Amino acid sequence: MTANIKEIFENNLVSLFNYQKHSIEFLVLVIQNTNYEQLKKAKSSLKKHNLIIMTKLDFKEGHDVFPIEFLDMKSSYKMIEGEDLLKDLIIQKTDLRHQLEHEIRSKRIHLKDQFIQNEERDFILRILPTLTPIIKSLLFLKNIEFSNQLDDNLSKLQEAYKIDPAFLSEIAEIEEGKKRTDKEKYPFYIQRLDELLTNLVNKIN
């Protein structure tokens, strides 16, 4: 795959790397300029991946707008080819705090209608992939070292923000098949998530 991408994009290829978002692996392609002829040629190689494509300008101008996503990338990436753009990337805490408040408020506001509109089990299993980058960012905001281990991060989050995120470990066990699904507990998990988001908004505001 790498050889094919290099051949197609040639000097337009800036960087190619993988990163892990919770249990989902993404392929990130950074190019100098958008060229749809090249993208068309690369379709068969790229479309099998969870994919993020951006220009180098998008990358440079995006990290202050989307610091949560860039911090998540920086914490778990593996270079494949090209320039290591994340190595010296600096995340500003003022930018991070702003996006955290926006994301947490937005998730809390939309929690009820999403619960109504989606299958409960599917909804439960989408919680961790969306919350994991937020948890890392919350720890970073407090100058606390985080890892890619959920239980370790939840323990640190509990201590730093004086909240109880233990129910997220239960959801992780359901996701990994270690715990049987109890449908009667689904509303309980959502209720706890609502309370968690409310507490977090108050603590970072």
DAZIHU-V919918 format. One record per residue. N is the residue number from 0. PSI is psi in radians with two decimals (NA if undefined). Layout:
BEGIN
N,PSI / N,PSI
END
This chain:
BEGIN
0,-0.79 / 1,-0.77 / 2,-0.69 / 3,-0.74 / 4,-0.77 / 5,-0.73 / 6,-0.69 / 7,-0.83 / 8,-0.35 / 9,-2.21 / 10,-0.14 / 11,-0.25 / 12,2.14 / 13,-0.86 / 14,2.53 / 15,2.15 / 16,2.78 / 17,2.65 / 18,2.69 / 19,2.11 / 20,1.79 / 21,-2.02 / 22,0.16 / 23,2.24 / 24,2.32 / 25,2.56 / 26,2.20 / 27,2.16 / 28,2.10 / 29,2.18 / 30,2.79 / 31,-0.86 / 32,2.60 / 33,2.12 / 34,1.84 / 35,-0.36 / 36,-0.77 / 37,-0.74 / 38,-0.66 / 39,-0.73 / 40,-0.52 / 41,-0.05 / 42,-0.88 / 43,-0.54 / 44,-0.56 / 45,-0.53 / 46,-0.22 / 47,-0.12 / 48,2.73 / 49,2.04 / 50,2.44 / 51,2.15 / 52,2.28 / 53,2.81 / 54,2.92 / 55,-0.59 / 56,-0.74 / 57,-0.76 / 58,-0.84 / 59,-0.65 / 60,-0.13 / 61,-0.37 / 62,-0.36 / 63,-0.32 / 64,-0.63 / 65,0.99 / 66,-0.52 / 67,-0.83 / 68,-0.71 / 69,-0.63 / 70,-0.70 / 71,-0.76 / 72,-0.85 / 73,-0.48 / 74,-0.25 / 75,0.64 / 76,2.78 / 77,2.08 / 78,2.46 / 79,-0.80 / 80,2.56 / 81,-2.70 / 82,2.38 / 83,1.63 / 84,-0.35 / 85,-0.38 / 86,-0.85 / 87,0.27 / 88,2.27 / 89,2.17 / 90,2.14 / 91,2.28 / 92,-0.51 / 93,-0.72 / 94,-0.73 / 95,-0.79 / 96,-0.72 / 97,-0.84 / 98,-0.62 / 99,-0.83 / 100,-0.76 / 101,-0.85 / 102,-0.76 / 103,-0.75 / 104,-0.75 / 105,-0.77 / 106,-0.70 / 107,-0.75 / 108,-0.73 / 109,-0.02 / 110,-0.77 / 111,-0.82 / 112,-0.58 / 113,-0.62 / 114,-0.70 / 115,-0.69 / 116,-0.22 / 117,2.72 / 118,2.36 / 119,-0.78 / 120,-0.76 / 121,-0.69 / 122,-0.76 / 123,-0.76 / 124,-0.16 / 125,-0.10 / 126,-0.91 / 127,-0.75 / 128,-0.55 / 129,-0.48 / 130,-0.49 / 131,-0.82 / 132,-0.57 / 133,-0.72 / 134,-0.80 / 135,-0.75 / 136,-0.66 / 137,-0.68 / 138,-0.74 / 139,-0.67 / 140,-0.51 / 141,0.21 / 142,0.59 / 143,2.24 / 144,2.28 / 145,2.90 / 146,-2.97 / 147,0.30 / 148,2.03 / 149,-0.85 / 150,-0.69 / 151,-0.78 / 152,-0.65 / 153,-0.66 / 154,-0.77 / 155,-0.65 / 156,-0.74 / 157,-0.76 / 158,-0.70 / 159,-0.65 / 160,0.04 / 161,0.88 / 162,2.94 / 163,1.70 / 164,0.38 / 165,-0.53 / 166,-0.42 / 167,-0.53 / 168,-0.64 / 169,-0.72 / 170,-0.67 / 171,-0.68 / 172,-0.64 / 173,-0.78 / 174,-0.69 / 175,-0.02 / 176,0.25 / 177,-0.25 / 178,2.37 / 179,2.53 / 180,2.13 / 181,1.76 / 182,-0.51 / 183,-0.34 / 184,-0.14 / 185,-0.86 / 186,-0.57 / 187,-0.78 / 188,-0.75 / 189,-0.68 / 190,-0.77 / 191,-0.65 / 192,-0.75 / 193,-0.80 / 194,-0.69 / 195,-0.82 / 196,-0.68 / 197,-0.79 / 198,-0.72 / 199,-0.72 / 200,-0.76 / 201,-0.55 / 202,-0.45 / 203,-0.16 / 204,NA
END
